[in-house]
Amino acid sequence: MKSRLLFLLIACGLLWPILVESVVRIQNATCESLNTSYVDFTQCEIKVLKKGVTAFYMVAKLHQLPVNSVEINMCLYKKYSVYRPFLFNQTVDYCSYMQNPQAHPMIYSMHQTIFPYSNMNHSCPYDHDLIIDGFINHENDFKSMPLPNGDYMVKTGVRTYNVLRGILKVFFNKN
């Protein structure tokens, strides 16, 4: 019993800097439209504002409005020699998700940081372009994410009316 407790204390002491006291930096983002007659990304970029502070800008121009059926798939990938699925891969009906976002805690924990910078913070229908305007990432924003150090990618696939329309990839580093 005492040896287990001692092992647990040592493990927590060694893992604490890795799991809590690290820095998360967004490095890159790509937006891909699979059908430009349906959606077109007119802006998708990361801007460095100052050392340790980046901002993400995205404008998705919707050409067929209104949109009443949206499904998103979020998957976290960790880079080994290539990016491989890691920790979670979740698909939700976005229209019903927005009515009760806390029911999906992994997606909600990422999504709530973007809410103040986005116009995608309501339920369906969407009858306007989708915008993320200057989502600012400070180095310590995601430091409590329970991830080991390394390079990661969050890949978000967006389907409307059961057809994959676009893929957003955000690359970040935790160290």
VMD Tcl script that builds the backbone (N, CA, C; Angstrom):
set m [mol new atoms 525]
animate dup $m
set s [atomselect $m all]
$s set {name element resname resid chain x y z} {
  {N N MET 1 A 0.825 -1.195 0.000}
  {CA C MET 1 A 0.000 0.000 0.000}
  {C C MET 1 A 0.871 1.262 0.000}
  {N N LYS 2 A 1.890 1.302 0.880}
  {CA C LYS 2 A 2.761 2.469 0.951}
  {C C LYS 2 A 3.577 2.612 -0.325}
  {N N SER 3 A 3.988 1.478 -0.916}
  {CA C SER 3 A 4.776 1.562 -2.152}
  {C C SER 3 A 3.922 2.097 -3.306}
  {N N ARG 4 A 2.647 1.739 -3.338}
  {CA C ARG 4 A 1.749 2.261 -4.377}
  {C C ARG 4 A 1.563 3.765 -4.223}
  {N N LEU 5 A 1.380 4.209 -2.993}
  {CA C LEU 5 A 1.213 5.628 -2.734}
  {C C LEU 5 A 2.483 6.396 -3.103}
  {N N LEU 6 A 3.632 5.846 -2.736}
  {CA C LEU 6 A 4.893 6.481 -3.084}
  {C C LEU 6 A 5.068 6.554 -4.599}
  {N N PHE 7 A 4.737 5.463 -5.302}
  {CA C PHE 7 A 4.822 5.448 -6.767}
  {C C PHE 7 A 3.902 6.499 -7.370}
  {N N LEU 8 A 2.689 6.597 -6.852}
  {CA C LEU 8 A 1.727 7.580 -7.348}
  {C C LEU 8 A 2.242 9.008 -7.141}
  {N N LEU 9 A 2.809 9.294 -5.987}
  {CA C LEU 9 A 3.342 10.626 -5.713}
  {C C LEU 9 A 4.523 10.955 -6.633}
  {N N ILE 10 A 5.405 9.992 -6.848}
  {CA C ILE 10 A 6.547 10.212 -7.737}
  {C C ILE 10 A 6.062 10.420 -9.169}
  {N N ALA 11 A 5.118 9.588 -9.614}
  {CA C ALA 11 A 4.586 9.721 -10.976}
  {C C ALA 11 A 3.920 11.079 -11.169}
  {N N CYS 12 A 3.134 11.511 -10.190}
  {CA C CYS 12 A 2.486 12.825 -10.295}
  {C C CYS 12 A 3.522 13.940 -10.322}
  {N N GLY 13 A 4.555 13.819 -9.510}
  {CA C GLY 13 A 5.610 14.826 -9.490}
  {C C GLY 13 A 6.350 14.916 -10.807}
  {N N LEU 14 A 6.580 13.768 -11.455}
  {CA C LEU 14 A 7.275 13.763 -12.734}
  {C C LEU 14 A 6.382 14.225 -13.879}
  {N N LEU 15 A 5.096 13.881 -13.826}
  {CA C LEU 15 A 4.180 14.223 -14.908}
  {C C LEU 15 A 3.619 15.635 -14.793}
  {N N TRP 16 A 3.662 16.242 -13.612}
  {CA C TRP 16 A 3.064 17.565 -13.421}
  {C C TRP 16 A 3.571 18.601 -14.427}
  {N N PRO 17 A 4.887 18.728 -14.620}
  {CA C PRO 17 A 5.345 19.720 -15.607}
  {C C PRO 17 A 4.895 19.403 -17.026}
  {N N ILE 18 A 4.772 18.137 -17.350}
  {CA C ILE 18 A 4.365 17.743 -18.699}
  {C C ILE 18 A 2.888 18.027 -18.916}
  {N N LEU 19 A 2.058 17.727 -17.918}
  {CA C LEU 19 A 0.615 17.826 -18.097}
  {C C LEU 19 A 0.058 19.215 -17.807}
  {N N VAL 20 A 0.692 19.983 -16.945}
  {CA C VAL 20 A 0.085 21.240 -16.539}
  {C C VAL 20 A 0.935 22.461 -16.884}
  {N N GLU 21 A 2.209 22.399 -16.652}
  {CA C GLU 21 A 3.038 23.592 -16.779}
  {C C GLU 21 A 3.663 23.739 -18.161}
  {N N SER 22 A 2.997 23.303 -19.182}
  {CA C SER 22 A 3.555 23.442 -20.516}
  {C C SER 22 A 2.873 24.562 -21.282}
  {N N VAL 23 A 3.415 24.853 -22.449}
  {CA C VAL 23 A 2.946 25.957 -23.279}
  {C C VAL 23 A 2.381 25.384 -24.575}
  {N N VAL 24 A 1.228 25.898 -24.989}
  {CA C VAL 24 A 0.608 25.469 -26.236}
  {C C VAL 24 A 0.721 26.622 -27.234}
  {N N ARG 25 A 1.263 26.306 -28.414}
  {CA C ARG 25 A 1.413 27.317 -29.467}
  {C C ARG 25 A 0.743 26.816 -30.739}
  {N N ILE 26 A -0.186 27.608 -31.258}
  {CA C ILE 26 A -0.777 27.276 -32.549}
  {C C ILE 26 A 0.236 27.651 -33.621}
  {N N GLN 27 A 0.529 26.700 -34.508}
  {CA C GLN 27 A 1.579 26.909 -35.496}
  {C C GLN 27 A 1.052 27.179 -36.901}
  {N N ASN 28 A -0.044 26.519 -37.268}
  {CA C ASN 28 A -0.538 26.649 -38.639}
  {C C ASN 28 A -1.998 26.231 -38.688}
  {N N ALA 29 A -2.672 26.632 -39.745}
  {CA C ALA 29 A -4.051 26.215 -39.980}
  {C C ALA 29 A -4.271 26.124 -41.481}
  {N N THR 30 A -5.044 25.133 -41.888}
  {CA C THR 30 A -5.422 25.006 -43.292}
  {C C THR 30 A -6.931 24.802 -43.368}
  {N N CYS 31 A -7.527 25.372 -44.377}
  {CA C CYS 31 A -8.958 25.236 -44.620}
  {C C CYS 31 A -9.120 24.728 -46.048}
  {N N GLU 32 A -9.840 23.648 -46.201}
  {CA C GLU 32 A -10.014 23.044 -47.525}
  {C C GLU 32 A -11.496 22.903 -47.844}
  {N N SER 33 A -11.902 23.488 -48.949}
  {CA C SER 33 A -13.268 23.335 -49.424}
  {C C SER 33 A -13.310 22.170 -50.401}
  {N N LEU 34 A -14.232 21.235 -50.179}
  {CA C LEU 34 A -14.358 20.090 -51.071}
  {C C LEU 34 A -15.370 20.337 -52.176}
  {N N ASN 35 A -16.068 21.464 -52.089}
  {CA C ASN 35 A -17.039 21.848 -53.104}
  {C C ASN 35 A -17.144 23.371 -53.084}
  {N N THR 36 A -16.367 24.037 -53.932}
  {CA C THR 36 A -16.318 25.504 -53.893}
  {C C THR 36 A -17.613 26.165 -54.353}
  {N N SER 37 A -18.509 25.409 -54.980}
  {CA C SER 37 A -19.800 25.998 -55.322}
  {C C SER 37 A -20.728 26.015 -54.100}
  {N N TYR 38 A -20.341 25.317 -53.039}
  {CA C TYR 38 A -21.128 25.300 -51.811}
  {C C TYR 38 A -20.513 26.207 -50.744}
  {N N VAL 39 A -19.204 26.063 -50.531}
  {CA C VAL 39 A -18.492 26.876 -49.540}
  {C C VAL 39 A -17.110 27.203 -50.080}
  {N N ASP 40 A -16.669 28.412 -49.802}
  {CA C ASP 40 A -15.351 28.845 -50.238}
  {C C ASP 40 A -14.687 29.568 -49.071}
  {N N PHE 41 A -13.457 29.197 -48.752}
  {CA C PHE 41 A -12.719 29.861 -47.684}
  {C C PHE 41 A -11.976 31.050 -48.277}
  {N N THR 42 A -12.457 32.254 -47.964}
  {CA C THR 42 A -11.803 33.451 -48.485}
  {C C THR 42 A -10.654 33.893 -47.586}
  {N N GLN 43 A -10.643 33.398 -46.350}
  {CA C GLN 43 A -9.535 33.689 -45.450}
  {C C GLN 43 A -9.353 32.505 -44.511}
  {N N CYS 44 A -8.113 32.112 -44.312}
  {CA C CYS 44 A -7.767 31.044 -43.377}
  {C C CYS 44 A -6.294 31.215 -43.051}
  {N N GLU 45 A -6.013 31.893 -41.937}
  {CA C GLU 45 A -4.612 32.180 -41.647}
  {C C GLU 45 A -4.362 32.383 -40.161}
  {N N ILE 46 A -3.107 32.152 -39.800}
  {CA C ILE 46 A -2.605 32.426 -38.462}
  {C C ILE 46 A -1.684 33.634 -38.578}
  {N N LYS 47 A -1.907 34.624 -37.728}
  {CA C LYS 47 A -1.027 35.798 -37.707}
  {C C LYS 47 A -0.332 35.857 -36.354}
  {N N VAL 48 A 0.961 36.106 -36.376}
  {CA C VAL 48 A 1.717 36.292 -35.144}
  {C C VAL 48 A 1.597 37.756 -34.750}
  {N N LEU 49 A 1.000 38.012 -33.584}
  {CA C LEU 49 A 0.810 39.384 -33.121}
  {C C LEU 49 A 2.026 39.890 -32.358}
  {N N LYS 50 A 2.580 39.018 -31.549}
  {CA C LYS 50 A 3.819 39.286 -30.826}
  {C C LYS 50 A 4.331 37.943 -30.324}
  {N N LYS 51 A 5.467 37.945 -29.685}
  {CA C LYS 51 A 6.058 36.688 -29.236}
  {C C LYS 51 A 5.096 35.953 -28.302}
  {N N GLY 52 A 4.768 34.719 -28.685}
  {CA C GLY 52 A 3.889 33.894 -27.858}
  {C C GLY 52 A 2.410 34.156 -28.046}
  {N N VAL 53 A 2.030 35.073 -28.930}
  {CA C VAL 53 A 0.611 35.385 -29.147}
  {C C VAL 53 A 0.310 35.317 -30.637}
  {N N THR 54 A -0.635 34.431 -30.981}
  {CA C THR 54 A -1.063 34.302 -32.374}
  {C C THR 54 A -2.568 34.521 -32.455}
  {N N ALA 55 A -3.029 34.855 -33.645}
  {CA C ALA 55 A -4.462 35.044 -33.882}
  {C C ALA 55 A -4.858 34.248 -35.122}
  {N N PHE 56 A -6.042 33.630 -35.060}
  {CA C PHE 56 A -6.557 32.834 -36.169}
  {C C PHE 56 A -7.736 33.568 -36.790}
  {N N TYR 57 A -7.697 33.673 -38.127}
  {CA C TYR 57 A -8.763 34.325 -38.892}
  {C C TYR 57 A -9.289 33.346 -39.927}
  {N N MET 58 A -10.621 33.237 -40.020}
  {CA C MET 58 A -11.231 32.373 -41.019}
  {C C MET 58 A -12.545 32.992 -41.478}
  {N N VAL 59 A -12.757 32.973 -42.782}
  {CA C VAL 59 A -14.036 33.372 -43.350}
  {C C VAL 59 A -14.441 32.279 -44.339}
  {N N ALA 60 A -15.569 31.646 -44.061}
  {CA C ALA 60 A -16.127 30.630 -44.953}
  {C C ALA 60 A -17.376 31.226 -45.592}
  {N N LYS 61 A -17.312 31.450 -46.892}
  {CA C LYS 61 A -18.428 32.053 -47.628}
  {C C LYS 61 A -19.353 30.930 -48.089}
  {N N LEU 62 A -20.582 30.934 -47.559}
  {CA C LEU 62 A -21.575 29.924 -47.930}
  {C C LEU 62 A -22.356 30.415 -49.143}
  {N N HIS 63 A -22.476 29.554 -50.143}
  {CA C HIS 63 A -23.144 29.947 -51.380}
  {C C HIS 63 A -24.577 29.424 -51.497}
  {N N GLN 64 A -24.961 28.470 -50.631}
  {CA C GLN 64 A -26.316 27.920 -50.664}
  {C C GLN 64 A -26.915 28.038 -49.268}
  {N N LEU 65 A -27.750 29.046 -49.107}
  {CA C LEU 65 A -28.325 29.345 -47.805}
  {C C LEU 65 A -29.822 29.099 -47.809}
  {N N PRO 66 A -30.434 28.840 -46.668}
  {CA C PRO 66 A -29.874 28.623 -45.342}
  {C C PRO 66 A -29.379 27.179 -45.180}
  {N N VAL 67 A -28.565 26.963 -44.154}
  {CA C VAL 67 A -28.063 25.622 -43.833}
  {C C VAL 67 A -28.750 25.178 -42.557}
  {N N ASN 68 A -29.499 24.074 -42.660}
  {CA C ASN 68 A -30.272 23.563 -41.526}
  {C C ASN 68 A -29.757 22.234 -40.986}
  {N N SER 69 A -28.797 21.641 -41.647}
  {CA C SER 69 A -28.275 20.340 -41.229}
  {C C SER 69 A -26.751 20.386 -41.270}
  {N N VAL 70 A -26.127 20.365 -40.078}
  {CA C VAL 70 A -24.674 20.445 -39.985}
  {C C VAL 70 A -24.189 19.349 -39.043}
  {N N GLU 71 A -23.181 18.641 -39.468}
  {CA C GLU 71 A -22.551 17.613 -38.645}
  {C C GLU 71 A -21.050 17.868 -38.653}
  {N N ILE 72 A -20.427 17.851 -37.478}
  {CA C ILE 72 A -18.980 18.043 -37.417}
  {C C ILE 72 A -18.321 16.807 -36.817}
  {N N ASN 73 A -17.133 16.523 -37.318}
  {CA C ASN 73 A -16.301 15.453 -36.778}
  {C C ASN 73 A -14.988 16.079 -36.353}
  {N N MET 74 A -14.659 15.972 -35.073}
  {CA C MET 74 A -13.385 16.475 -34.556}
  {C C MET 74 A -12.535 15.299 -34.125}
  {N N CYS 75 A -11.295 15.336 -34.586}
  {CA C CYS 75 A -10.363 14.267 -34.257}
  {C C CYS 75 A -9.021 14.898 -33.896}
  {N N LEU 76 A -8.442 14.431 -32.807}
  {CA C LEU 76 A -7.127 14.895 -32.385}
  {C C LEU 76 A -6.087 13.906 -32.890}
  {N N TYR 77 A -5.048 14.430 -33.515}
  {CA C TYR 77 A -3.949 13.614 -34.029}
  {C C TYR 77 A -2.661 14.034 -33.333}
  {N N LYS 78 A -1.813 13.060 -33.060}
  {CA C LYS 78 A -0.478 13.333 -32.514}
  {C C LYS 78 A 0.537 12.918 -33.554}
  {N N LYS 79 A 1.587 13.733 -33.688}
  {CA C LYS 79 A 2.603 13.441 -34.690}
  {C C LYS 79 A 3.662 12.518 -34.095}
  {N N TYR 80 A 3.832 11.402 -34.750}
  {CA C TYR 80 A 4.937 10.503 -34.461}
  {C C TYR 80 A 5.889 10.689 -35.640}
  {N N SER 81 A 5.962 9.767 -36.572}
  {CA C SER 81 A 6.644 10.064 -37.832}
  {C C SER 81 A 5.629 10.666 -38.806}
  {N N VAL 82 A 4.356 10.331 -38.600}
  {CA C VAL 82 A 3.223 10.926 -39.319}
  {C C VAL 82 A 2.145 11.223 -38.268}
  {N N TYR 83 A 1.120 11.970 -38.648}
  {CA C TYR 83 A 0.032 12.239 -37.717}
  {C C TYR 83 A -0.856 11.005 -37.610}
  {N N ARG 84 A -1.131 10.596 -36.360}
  {CA C ARG 84 A -1.985 9.436 -36.096}
  {C C ARG 84 A -3.064 9.826 -35.100}
  {N N PRO 85 A -4.275 9.237 -35.237}
  {CA C PRO 85 A -5.360 9.566 -34.294}
  {C C PRO 85 A -4.915 9.346 -32.854}
  {N N PHE 86 A -5.341 10.267 -31.973}
  {CA C PHE 86 A -4.899 10.245 -30.590}
  {C C PHE 86 A -6.004 10.791 -29.699}
  {N N LEU 87 A -6.379 10.070 -28.686}
  {CA C LEU 87 A -7.260 10.486 -27.597}
  {C C LEU 87 A -8.740 10.574 -27.952}
  {N N PHE 88 A -9.142 11.316 -28.986}
  {CA C PHE 88 A -10.576 11.362 -29.268}
  {C C PHE 88 A -10.862 11.583 -30.748}
  {N N ASN 89 A -12.015 11.064 -31.140}
  {CA C ASN 89 A -12.565 11.228 -32.482}
  {C C ASN 89 A -14.070 11.236 -32.279}
  {N N GLN 90 A -14.692 12.383 -32.399}
  {CA C GLN 90 A -16.097 12.513 -32.049}
  {C C GLN 90 A -16.863 13.232 -33.149}
  {N N THR 91 A -18.035 12.715 -33.458}
  {CA C THR 91 A -18.926 13.321 -34.448}
  {C C THR 91 A -20.212 13.743 -33.746}
  {N N VAL 92 A -20.656 14.968 -34.012}
  {CA C VAL 92 A -21.893 15.459 -33.413}
  {C C VAL 92 A -22.728 16.189 -34.453}
  {N N ASP 93 A -24.024 16.155 -34.245}
  {CA C ASP 93 A -24.953 16.984 -35.008}
  {C C ASP 93 A -24.831 18.389 -34.430}
  {N N TYR 94 A -24.257 19.310 -35.188}
  {CA C TYR 94 A -23.937 20.630 -34.675}
  {C C TYR 94 A -25.191 21.405 -34.280}
  {N N CYS 95 A -26.266 21.227 -35.002}
  {CA C CYS 95 A -27.496 21.962 -34.692}
  {C C CYS 95 A -28.028 21.579 -33.308}
  {N N SER 96 A -28.032 20.278 -32.993}
  {CA C SER 96 A -28.486 19.863 -31.666}
  {C C SER 96 A -27.410 20.109 -30.612}
  {N N TYR 97 A -26.149 20.015 -30.995}
  {CA C TYR 97 A -25.052 20.312 -30.065}
  {C C TYR 97 A -25.166 21.733 -29.524}
  {N N MET 98 A -25.475 22.691 -30.365}
  {CA C MET 98 A -25.553 24.083 -29.933}
  {C C MET 98 A -26.710 24.325 -28.962}
  {N N GLN 99 A -27.689 23.417 -28.900}
  {CA C GLN 99 A -28.766 23.552 -27.937}
  {C C GLN 99 A -28.324 23.104 -26.542}
  {N N ASN 100 A -27.316 22.193 -26.477}
  {CA C ASN 100 A -26.781 21.718 -25.202}
  {C C ASN 100 A -25.311 21.351 -25.379}
  {N N PRO 101 A -24.425 22.342 -25.513}
  {CA C PRO 101 A -23.023 22.038 -25.817}
  {C C PRO 101 A -22.281 21.295 -24.705}
  {N N GLN 102 A -22.697 21.456 -23.443}
  {CA C GLN 102 A -21.997 20.782 -22.346}
  {C C GLN 102 A -22.146 19.261 -22.392}
  {N N ALA 103 A -23.057 18.763 -23.219}
  {CA C ALA 103 A -23.236 17.309 -23.341}
  {C C ALA 103 A -22.055 16.649 -24.054}
  {N N HIS 104 A -21.214 17.450 -24.705}
  {CA C HIS 104 A -20.030 16.944 -25.415}
  {C C HIS 104 A -18.807 17.695 -24.889}
  {N N PRO 105 A -18.281 17.294 -23.731}
  {CA C PRO 105 A -17.260 18.105 -23.054}
  {C C PRO 105 A -15.949 18.292 -23.820}
  {N N MET 106 A -15.490 17.317 -24.578}
  {CA C MET 106 A -14.234 17.486 -25.302}
  {C C MET 106 A -14.372 18.558 -26.384}
  {N N ILE 107 A -15.444 18.482 -27.155}
  {CA C ILE 107 A -15.661 19.481 -28.197}
  {C C ILE 107 A -15.960 20.835 -27.559}
  {N N TYR 108 A -16.761 20.838 -26.515}
  {CA C TYR 108 A -17.122 22.102 -25.861}
  {C C TYR 108 A -15.899 22.812 -25.276}
  {N N SER 109 A -14.964 22.057 -24.699}
  {CA C SER 109 A -13.786 22.697 -24.097}
  {C C SER 109 A -12.972 23.439 -25.143}
  {N N MET 110 A -12.912 22.933 -26.369}
  {CA C MET 110 A -12.207 23.643 -27.435}
  {C C MET 110 A -13.069 24.763 -28.022}
  {N N HIS 111 A -14.339 24.463 -28.179}
  {CA C HIS 111 A -15.256 25.390 -28.836}
  {C C HIS 111 A -15.497 26.652 -28.012}
  {N N GLN 112 A -15.572 26.524 -26.688}
  {CA C GLN 112 A -15.890 27.695 -25.862}
  {C C GLN 112 A -14.805 28.763 -25.923}
  {N N THR 113 A -13.574 28.373 -26.259}
  {CA C THR 113 A -12.522 29.381 -26.383}
  {C C THR 113 A -12.699 30.218 -27.645}
  {N N ILE 114 A -13.410 29.680 -28.633}
  {CA C ILE 114 A -13.599 30.378 -29.908}
  {C C ILE 114 A -14.894 31.205 -29.919}
  {N N PHE 115 A -15.861 30.883 -29.050}
  {CA C PHE 115 A -17.158 31.570 -29.031}
  {C C PHE 115 A -17.057 33.090 -29.127}
  {N N PRO 116 A -16.223 33.756 -28.328}
  {CA C PRO 116 A -16.215 35.226 -28.374}
  {C C PRO 116 A -15.732 35.810 -29.704}
  {N N TYR 117 A -15.048 35.013 -30.500}
  {CA C TYR 117 A -14.453 35.501 -31.748}
  {C C TYR 117 A -15.223 35.050 -32.990}
  {N N SER 118 A -16.335 34.359 -32.783}
  {CA C SER 118 A -17.003 33.697 -33.888}
  {C C SER 118 A -18.480 34.055 -33.961}
  {N N ASN 119 A -19.040 33.910 -35.156}
  {CA C ASN 119 A -20.489 34.057 -35.305}
  {C C ASN 119 A -21.172 32.694 -35.411}
  {N N MET 120 A -20.451 31.626 -35.045}
  {CA C MET 120 A -21.006 30.267 -35.082}
  {C C MET 120 A -21.449 29.827 -33.690}
  {N N ASN 121 A -22.031 30.746 -32.942}
  {CA C ASN 121 A -22.381 30.469 -31.563}
  {C C ASN 121 A -23.895 30.386 -31.339}
  {N N HIS 122 A -24.596 29.925 -32.346}
  {CA C HIS 122 A -26.040 29.724 -32.218}
  {C C HIS 122 A -26.425 28.456 -32.973}
  {N N SER 123 A -27.657 28.021 -32.757}
  {CA C SER 123 A -28.138 26.815 -33.421}
  {C C SER 123 A -28.576 27.134 -34.847}
  {N N CYS 124 A -28.917 26.107 -35.579}
  {CA C CYS 124 A -29.346 26.261 -36.968}
  {C C CYS 124 A -30.660 27.038 -37.026}
  {N N PRO 125 A -30.958 27.678 -38.113}
  {CA C PRO 125 A -30.287 27.688 -39.410}
  {C C PRO 125 A -29.153 28.715 -39.458}
  {N N TYR 126 A -28.202 28.457 -40.352}
  {CA C TYR 126 A -27.126 29.402 -40.634}
  {C C TYR 126 A -27.431 30.043 -41.987}
  {N N ASP 127 A -27.661 31.344 -41.955}
  {CA C ASP 127 A -28.000 32.066 -43.180}
  {C C ASP 127 A -27.009 33.206 -43.432}
  {N N HIS 128 A -25.762 32.965 -43.015}
  {CA C HIS 128 A -24.706 33.967 -43.158}
  {C C HIS 128 A -23.366 33.253 -43.316}
  {N N ASP 129 A -22.355 34.001 -43.718}
  {CA C ASP 129 A -21.013 33.441 -43.796}
  {C C ASP 129 A -20.518 33.104 -42.394}
  {N N LEU 130 A -19.605 32.139 -42.312}
  {CA C LEU 130 A -19.065 31.715 -41.022}
  {C C LEU 130 A -17.713 32.399 -40.810}
  {N N ILE 131 A -17.585 33.036 -39.655}
  {CA C ILE 131 A -16.410 33.868 -39.412}
  {C C ILE 131 A -15.798 33.554 -38.054}
  {N N ILE 132 A -14.478 33.427 -38.039}
  {CA C ILE 132 A -13.690 33.469 -36.805}
  {C C ILE 132 A -12.771 34.664 -36.994}
  {N N ASP 133 A -12.966 35.684 -36.188}
  {CA C ASP 133 A -12.266 36.951 -36.393}
  {C C ASP 133 A -11.270 37.213 -35.272}
  {N N GLY 134 A -10.052 36.804 -35.482}
  {CA C GLY 134 A -8.983 37.135 -34.550}
  {C C GLY 134 A -9.007 36.356 -33.258}
  {N N PHE 135 A -9.259 35.050 -33.335}
  {CA C PHE 135 A -9.154 34.209 -32.140}
  {C C PHE 135 A -7.707 34.263 -31.659}
  {N N ILE 136 A -7.488 34.859 -30.516}
  {CA C ILE 136 A -6.135 35.068 -30.007}
  {C C ILE 136 A -5.750 33.915 -29.094}
  {N N ASN 137 A -4.622 33.305 -29.424}
  {CA C ASN 137 A -4.084 32.222 -28.614}
  {C C ASN 137 A -2.883 32.742 -27.837}
  {N N HIS 138 A -3.054 32.845 -26.536}
  {CA C HIS 138 A -1.927 33.163 -25.665}
  {C C HIS 138 A -1.275 31.836 -25.272}
  {N N GLU 139 A -0.003 31.842 -25.014}
  {CA C GLU 139 A 0.726 30.601 -24.753}
  {C C GLU 139 A 0.122 29.774 -23.628}
  {N N ASN 140 A -0.512 30.393 -22.658}
  {CA C ASN 140 A -1.014 29.665 -21.501}
  {C C ASN 140 A -2.496 29.293 -21.595}
  {N N ASP 141 A -3.162 29.608 -22.693}
  {CA C ASP 141 A -4.602 29.359 -22.795}
  {C C ASP 141 A -4.975 27.894 -22.612}
  {N N PHE 142 A -4.193 26.996 -23.172}
  {CA C PHE 142 A -4.545 25.578 -23.145}
  {C C PHE 142 A -3.574 24.768 -22.290}
  {N N LYS 143 A -2.905 25.409 -21.343}
  {CA C LYS 143 A -1.859 24.710 -20.603}
  {C C LYS 143 A -2.401 23.572 -19.753}
  {N N SER 144 A -3.678 23.585 -19.428}
  {CA C SER 144 A -4.223 22.517 -18.595}
  {C C SER 144 A -4.740 21.333 -19.408}
  {N N MET 145 A -4.541 21.366 -20.722}
  {CA C MET 145 A -4.947 20.221 -21.536}
  {C C MET 145 A -4.115 19.007 -21.115}
  {N N PRO 146 A -4.761 17.896 -20.804}
  {CA C PRO 146 A -4.012 16.719 -20.329}
  {C C PRO 146 A -3.344 15.965 -21.476}
  {N N LEU 147 A -2.372 16.599 -22.088}
  {CA C LEU 147 A -1.674 15.997 -23.222}
  {C C LEU 147 A -0.178 15.975 -22.947}
  {N N PRO 148 A 0.487 14.913 -23.365}
  {CA C PRO 148 A 1.951 14.935 -23.268}
  {C C PRO 148 A 2.523 15.915 -24.286}
  {N N ASN 149 A 3.759 16.314 -24.087}
  {CA C ASN 149 A 4.402 17.242 -25.010}
  {C C ASN 149 A 4.484 16.633 -26.400}
  {N N GLY 150 A 4.404 17.482 -27.418}
  {CA C GLY 150 A 4.518 17.006 -28.785}
  {C C GLY 150 A 3.779 17.893 -29.762}
  {N N ASP 151 A 3.769 17.447 -31.014}
  {CA C ASP 151 A 3.069 18.149 -32.087}
  {C C ASP 151 A 1.721 17.490 -32.313}
  {N N TYR 152 A 0.681 18.317 -32.507}
  {CA C TYR 152 A -0.684 17.820 -32.640}
  {C C TYR 152 A -1.389 18.511 -33.799}
  {N N MET 153 A -2.476 17.875 -34.213}
  {CA C MET 153 A -3.368 18.463 -35.208}
  {C C MET 153 A -4.800 18.168 -34.774}
  {N N VAL 154 A -5.647 19.182 -34.808}
  {CA C VAL 154 A -7.087 18.978 -34.636}
  {C C VAL 154 A -7.690 19.106 -36.018}
  {N N LYS 155 A -8.291 18.024 -36.468}
  {CA C LYS 155 A -8.912 18.002 -37.793}
  {C C LYS 155 A -10.428 18.021 -37.608}
  {N N THR 156 A -11.064 19.005 -38.220}
  {CA C THR 156 A -12.512 19.136 -38.130}
  {C C THR 156 A -13.109 19.008 -39.521}
  {N N GLY 157 A -13.915 17.980 -39.702}
  {CA C GLY 157 A -14.634 17.782 -40.953}
  {C C GLY 157 A -16.053 18.295 -40.790}
  {N N VAL 158 A -16.536 19.035 -41.765}
  {CA C VAL 158 A -17.878 19.620 -41.690}
  {C C VAL 158 A -18.729 19.041 -42.810}
  {N N ARG 159 A -19.858 18.472 -42.418}
  {CA C ARG 159 A -20.826 17.926 -43.363}
  {C C ARG 159 A -22.115 18.737 -43.268}
  {N N THR 160 A -22.705 19.000 -44.412}
  {CA C THR 160 A -24.056 19.551 -44.424}
  {C C THR 160 A -24.890 18.645 -45.306}
  {N N TYR 161 A -26.059 18.332 -44.836}
  {CA C TYR 161 A -26.966 17.443 -45.552}
  {C C TYR 161 A -26.255 16.141 -45.946}
  {N N ASN 162 A -25.446 15.597 -45.004}
  {CA C ASN 162 A -24.718 14.325 -45.134}
  {C C ASN 162 A -23.658 14.309 -46.232}
  {N N VAL 163 A -23.189 15.477 -46.657}
  {CA C VAL 163 A -22.120 15.570 -47.658}
  {C C VAL 163 A -20.955 16.337 -47.039}
  {N N LEU 164 A -19.755 15.754 -47.100}
  {CA C LEU 164 A -18.571 16.422 -46.569}
  {C C LEU 164 A -18.272 17.653 -47.417}
  {N N ARG 165 A -18.256 18.836 -46.763}
  {CA C ARG 165 A -18.090 20.096 -47.498}
  {C C ARG 165 A -16.722 20.741 -47.283}
  {N N GLY 166 A -16.164 20.596 -46.082}
  {CA C GLY 166 A -14.896 21.259 -45.806}
  {C C GLY 166 A -14.135 20.593 -44.679}
  {N N ILE 167 A -12.825 20.833 -44.671}
  {CA C ILE 167 A -11.951 20.288 -43.636}
  {C C ILE 167 A -11.066 21.417 -43.120}
  {N N LEU 168 A -11.075 21.590 -41.818}
  {CA C LEU 168 A -10.235 22.580 -41.151}
  {C C LEU 168 A -9.212 21.816 -40.313}
  {N N LYS 169 A -7.932 22.136 -40.506}
  {CA C LYS 169 A -6.867 21.514 -39.722}
  {C C LYS 169 A -6.112 22.608 -38.987}
  {N N VAL 170 A -5.976 22.436 -37.678}
  {CA C VAL 170 A -5.204 23.367 -36.857}
  {C C VAL 170 A -4.062 22.582 -36.233}
  {N N PHE 171 A -2.851 23.058 -36.469}
  {CA C PHE 171 A -1.650 22.405 -35.977}
  {C C PHE 171 A -1.110 23.183 -34.793}
  {N N PHE 172 A -0.784 22.463 -33.726}
  {CA C PHE 172 A -0.227 23.130 -32.552}
  {C C PHE 172 A 0.829 22.265 -31.901}
  {N N ASN 173 A 1.591 22.924 -31.048}
  {CA C ASN 173 A 2.680 22.256 -30.341}
  {C C ASN 173 A 2.484 22.486 -28.859}
  {N N LYS 174 A 2.692 21.436 -28.073}
  {CA C LYS 174 A 2.659 21.560 -26.614}
  {C C LYS 174 A 4.015 21.144 -26.089}
  {N N ASN 175 A 4.676 22.041 -25.356}
  {CA C ASN 175 A 5.958 21.691 -24.739}
  {C C ASN 175 A 6.138 22.401 -23.430}
}
mol reanalyze $m
mol bondsrecalc $m
mol representation Tube
mol addrep $m
